[in-house]
């Protein structure tokens, strides 16, 4: 008889624990039928509802966890895209500047007699005007001719044909051919030749 009482008490305790756990996880009160032995039983519909509710809560929790885990990855990718766009723009500006430099140096280096902007030192002329250049939407310099005209008005010595160096390379002989060998130099100094 003592064993039967212990079994009944254990059965009631287990039943109460199961009911409390079910209530905690399901988040709702459940109506259960009581049998003659004092145990609670559930209908299939109630069990389906409890399982469905637990699955929905677990799915919601996992979806939130996955969403939170993806958020830093999404932010990292957005930052990476922004960095690549900045790089792309920097390369475009660098290419535009290089092309503009080549074009302007080409214009001021042109060896035509009627070129009013022919420069003695084309790189210097470019460096003097490069910070004032204005570009259109296509990346073409729009005001380089005005800048060249204004620079020529300010400093005309930058423009004109290049001056040729002396034929003798600056040896100081005032146009006389240089002695090519030692004998010619000795004769020249001795006054014989």
VENGI-V976201 format. One record per pair of residues at least 12 apart in sequence whose C-alpha atoms are under 8 Angstrom apart, sorted by the first residue. I is the first residue (numbers start at 1). J is the second residue. Records with the same first field share a line. If there is no record, write none. Layout:
I: J, J
This chain:
8: 37
11: 39
12: 38, 39
15: 39, 40
22: 50
25: 54
26: 50, 51, 53, 54
30: 46
96: 139, 140
100: 140, 141
101: 126, 130
104: 126, 144
105: 122, 123, 126
108: 122
109: 122
116: 160
117: 148, 149, 152, 159, 160
118: 159, 160, 161
119: 158, 159, 160, 161, 162
120: 158, 159, 160, 161, 162, 163
121: 158
125: 158
129: 144, 147, 148, 151
132: 147
133: 147
